[in-house]
Amino acid sequence: MKPLSLPVIHILLALSDGARHGYAIKQNVEERTSGAVRLGPGTLYEAIQRLQDSGLIEEGAARRAPENGQAAPRRYYQLTPLGWDALRQEVRRLGEIVDHARANPKLKKGLA
């Protein structure tokens, strides 16, 4: 599997805590990164569609009734077993990169 993009990694991490709707995913990513990563609607929903198409996430059964005058119920997404595997693999890959960086004497001083 090829490396996942940063927005996709953050979406999968947001869903690792449980099913969420799109806006809740966006909020979780912004909170977890202290605003450093902001997912615009285009980026977020295109990534969600690609993740669904690739079988990494699925629409959850927990669809809720419309709230606060919304025209349609929110769609909740959750990780599939394949999505969990992809996230674990990506976290291991990123961990290896960080380990190599920390082992570099020229970088070690600034990473402590």
DARAZI-V155378 format. One record per residue. RES is the residue in three letters. BURIAL is b if it has 9 or more other C-alpha atoms within 8 Angstrom, else e. Layout:
# DARAZI-V155378
[[RES/BURIAL] [RES/BURIAL]]
This chain:
# DARAZI-V155378
[[MET/e] [LYS/e] [PRO/e] [LEU/e] [SER/e] [LEU/e] [PRO/b] [VAL/b] [ILE/b] [HIS/b] [ILE/b] [LEU/b] [LEU/b] [ALA/b] [LEU/b] [SER/b] [ASP/e] [GLY/e] [ALA/b] [ARG/b] [HIS/b] [GLY/b] [TYR/e] [ALA/e] [ILE/b] [LYS/b] [GLN/e] [ASN/b] [VAL/b] [GLU/b] [GLU/e] [ARG/e] [THR/e] [SER/e] [GLY/b] [ALA/e] [VAL/e] [ARG/e] [LEU/b] [GLY/e] [PRO/e] [GLY/e] [THR/b] [LEU/b] [TYR/b] [GLU/e] [ALA/b] [ILE/b] [GLN/e] [ARG/e] [LEU/b] [GLN/b] [ASP/e] [SER/e] [GLY/b] [LEU/b] [ILE/b] [GLU/b] [GLU/b] [GLY/b] [ALA/e] [ALA/e] [ARG/b] [ARG/e] [ALA/e] [PRO/b] [GLU/e] [ASN/e] [GLY/e] [GLN/e] [ALA/e] [ALA/e] [PRO/b] [ARG/b] [ARG/b] [TYR/b] [TYR/b] [GLN/b] [LEU/b] [THR/b] [PRO/e] [LEU/b] [GLY/b] [TRP/b] [ASP/e] [ALA/b] [LEU/b] [ARG/e] [GLN/e] [GLU/b] [VAL/e] [ARG/e] [ARG/e] [LEU/e] [GLY/e] [GLU/e] [ILE/e] [VAL/e] [ASP/e] [HIS/e] [ALA/b] [ARG/b] [ALA/e] [ASN/e] [PRO/e] [LYS/e] [LEU/b] [LYS/b] [LYS/e] [GLY/e] [LEU/e] [ALA/e]]
